[in-house]
């Protein structure tokens, strides 16, 4: 059995679409970081996206776990031309594409960006590679909203639109395991 501990990075406080931009996380909530740290197994393998908001969060919650190199394959979805723009601005510039993106999140693509199906295939391949390299180990993966949603989608066998209904707060913990080809979700968006 492989157990995944998926942590969303600390908040960036950006009021825009943030995908591949390398914005720092606010890691001043020491109580939340301590709570997360206390929920994590000490003998797990830890990895994060290569973006600073994820890697710095991993550093902040680590308690001596084996740390793998940061993985660019675990980055958030690429918002392309929508990157660092507010939803209102994007909607004013291209309302039809925005409607399609949120109503049909599987194949709709931001200009010069990544669609959900391609994104989730990239993430699934990266997570599968980690599970293959560390069979039977617990993996702590410090990443982004979309990455966590993609793994919930896979575990639930849900559509992208249904999976995107889940809230994933900053500094939250989502846990799931894979045993004999069957996923079991233990917690989603745990912050208590």
PEJOQUI-V500038 format. One record per backbone hydrogen bond with DSSP energy under -1.0 kcal/mol. CO is the residue of the C=O (numbers start at 1). NH is the residue of the N-H. If there is no record, write none. Layout:
CO & NH
CO & NH
//
This chain:
2 & 178
3 & 139
4 & 176
5 & 141
6 & 174
7 & 143
8 & 171
11 & 26
17 & 84
21 & 23
28 & 30
29 & 33
30 & 34
31 & 35
32 & 36
33 & 37
34 & 38
36 & 39
37 & 40
41 & 44
44 & 66
45 & 140
46 & 68
47 & 142
48 & 71
51 & 54
51 & 55
52 & 56
54 & 58
55 & 59
56 & 60
57 & 61
58 & 62
66 & 46
71 & 74
72 & 75
78 & 114
79 & 82
80 & 83
82 & 85
85 & 17
86 & 90
87 & 91
88 & 92
89 & 93
90 & 94
94 & 98
95 & 99
96 & 100
97 & 101
98 & 102
99 & 103
100 & 104
104 & 108
105 & 116
106 & 117
110 & 113
111 & 81
115 & 119
116 & 120
117 & 121
118 & 122
119 & 123
120 & 124
121 & 125
122 & 126
123 & 127
124 & 128
125 & 129
126 & 130
127 & 131
128 & 132
129 & 133
130 & 134
134 & 137
138 & 45
139 & 5
140 & 47
141 & 7
142 & 49
143 & 9
144 & 148
145 & 149
146 & 150
147 & 151
148 & 152
149 & 153
150 & 154
151 & 155
152 & 156
153 & 157
153 & 158
159 & 163
160 & 164
162 & 165
163 & 166
169 & 172
172 & 8
173 & 190
174 & 6
175 & 186
175 & 187
176 & 4
177 & 184
178 & 2
179 & 182
182 & 179
184 & 177
187 & 175
190 & 173
//
